[in-house]
Amino acid sequence: MSQLGKRYRCEVCGTEVLCTKASPEQPVCCDKEMVTQEPKPVPSSD
């Protein structure tokens, strides 16, 4: 299931997509399901 606002990445070619509409299916690229990218840590502002 794709989730609104999540980023997905193809492990084969490196293509990245941002989900703008929720769907019951997982995004597919290069005949493989794309993986969800984890958010990058934001540096603290001390």
C-alpha positions in Angstrom: 0.0 0.0 0.0 1.4 3.4 -0.9 0.9 6.2 1.6 0.3 9.8 1.0 3.5 11.9 1.5 5.9 9.0 1.6 9.0 8.8 -0.7 9.8 5.6 -2.5 13.1 4.6 -4.1 14.0 2.0 -6.7 16.9 -0.1 -5.5 17.8 -1.0 -9.2 18.0 2.4 -10.9 17.7 4.9 -8.1 14.5 6.6 -9.2 12.7 8.4 -6.4 9.0 9.2 -6.3 6.8 11.2 -3.8 3.4 9.7 -3.3 0.7 12.4 -3.9 -2.3 10.0 -3.7 -2.8 7.0 -1.5 -3.2 3.7 -3.3 -3.8 0.0 -2.2 -0.8 -1.0 -4.4 2.9 -0.5 -3.9 4.8 1.6 -6.5 6.8 -0.6 -9.0 9.9 0.3 -11.0 12.3 -2.0 -13.0 9.8 -4.9 -12.3 10.4 -4.6 -8.6 8.4 -3.0 -5.8 9.9 0.3 -4.6 11.1 0.6 -1.0 10.0 3.3 1.4 12.7 5.8 2.2 13.3 6.7 5.8 13.3 10.4 6.8 16.7 11.9 7.0 17.7 13.1 10.5 17.5 16.8 10.9 20.5 18.4 12.7 19.8 19.9 16.0 20.1 23.7 16.3 22.0 24.1 19.6 
